[in-house]
Amino acid sequence: MIHAPASHPFSVSQSGARPSVAIIGAGCIGLAVAWRLASAGCRVDVFERGEAGRGATHAAGGMLAACVETEPGEEGLLPLTRASQALWPGFARDLEAASGLPVDLRTDGTMVIALTADDAAKLRFLHGFQRDLGLPVEWLGGAEVRRREPFLQPGVAGALFCADDHQVDNRKLAASLRRAAGAAGVRLHEHCGEVALAVEGGRAAGLLVGDVLHRADCVVLAAGAWAAGVPGLPDAARPPVRPVKGQMICVRMDPRLPLLRHVVWTPGTYLIPRLDGRLLIGATTEERGFDERLTAGGQLALLDGAWRALPGIAELPIEEAWAGFRPGSRDDAPILGESGLPGLIHATGHHRNGILLTPVTADGIARLVLTGETDPLLRPFGPGRFARRPAETGAAA
Ligand code: GLY
């Protein structure tokens, strides 16, 4: 049994009793943290203003791409993304065992393809950068790319390939997390409307749900792109998160003739073939607030980018199109840890990496709640990095 140290940030008894926890947000992050904490013996309540597993969890593509998505300037995220990537197979196994529901982890790897000589030159530069970081990314010539993916445009010039960059079905992940959390004793409160943080005596006391105060030793803010708007948050504990809109499209492949096996990044889009025959095409990146309308330009860009790489999609029926909101932070990195307001922990700001970072976030936040210790992997991503310096507040230096 883990005993709370004297410096524990939450008001747990020194007898070793587990803290009670209230979580705002039932996306993959909130549900995974809840599952881990309830499995460790905590009383956990998750509050969701709508339906669990919607938001970015529903809208995402489920790519677990720690390697091929790394571009210059993003090296700081690698220890966290690679650690989470390594956790994924065990996390998926545990979750499927606990829930009895599959998450369709698919391990065929990811390709980033070049359609022109220009694309190939850019990709070779990126390849050098990623190889210098020690990432397991290899260069494939055009003939080898066509051998592995025969339906790609015949002129494909080459590709980066990473065998470690997998994918999971994020919607199945949500259903599985929901079932596992419930089996572990998590109480899930859906359609709550807006919940507010309750602060008493300079610390988080729980959540106000309508007029009712739900008391908890610890509150975890896992509200994704909506995290900054939660009422009751003191300004100093408000995470700098904004919605970054992404439109997507899903087409249905002929089950007798799947057009793709790998996740494929093209110069304009990415393509994610699911085991059930769906082919996801994503995604735009737009600063439009919470405007979830699909636009002609956005849909055109996705279809055009996909068709240039994989002409066979022209024949496929469109099954669905949607928009979602990545929780983008001020530096595009997640915000994980003690908020500065005692009793309130942030687990948000995952931007393009929420599904990938679910296991490492769940383990790290659970450890923080249970022991008061911050995992060294999470330390660079604490909310404190956004604290205003004296010059910004107008105070004398
Ligand atoms: N991680 C893919 C995206 O954000 O569109």
Residues whose N, C-alpha, C, O or C-beta is under 5 A from the ligand:
A	BS01	LIG	G246 A283 R352
